[in-house]
């Protein structure tokens, strides 16, 4: 049995974050929390999301796992305003998710949870870390897109730099260490990543006060952030593009 209710602004951010990586996802509802782990088909990007039940207005359930196509619920959410409530109900074995948004009701077909790939998240320990605001990171992504579809993160003793290059342009965004919320590194390093996996985050990080970025020399990118007063914690991992990759 599942009966949960949440504001649309919360549901929208949850679904938009997951949509950056996958089309469908498995939602593991526990006694006091919701856990979601997803990986894209190429195993390049992963997301770990942990949500406290306090973020929901109604939380009545037996521990269960439900999987569904993200856009199926996302399209329903788009019909409302941020402060409206979405109620989701499901009974075990029915294969149906009942959704209610005001005077709109729908029965949505779920997916067998056993068919969803749940990744084993890597134990990363990035040696280079910077903290900046979500709005700063959106500016980085928009600027980098002017230079191509890849961006390079680099760090030295005084600066954190993001650059993107193409045949016709060379774009750089520079931060002095004193302009960042946190600046840590052991040795100068750089690593390149695909913008295509990062740009969808623009929809959810704009109001994030602190975005924790970790990387290293040709090392996976780790981005940690929280929203809804810290009730939702997100860890995003992205594999680097190393020399020799096609």
Secondary structure, 3 states (H helix, E strand, C coil): CEEEEEEHHHHHHHHHHHHCCCCEEEEEECCCEEEEEEECCCCCEEEEEEEEHHHCCEEEECCEEEEEEHHHHHHHHCCCCCCCEEEEEECCCCCEEEEEECCEEEEEECECHHHCCCCCCCCCCCCEEEEECHHHHHHHHHHHHCCCCEEEEEECCCEEEEEEECCCCEEEEEEEHHHCCEEECCCCEEEEEEHHHCHHHHHHHCCCCCEEEEECCCCCEEEEEEECCCCEEEEEEECCECCCCC
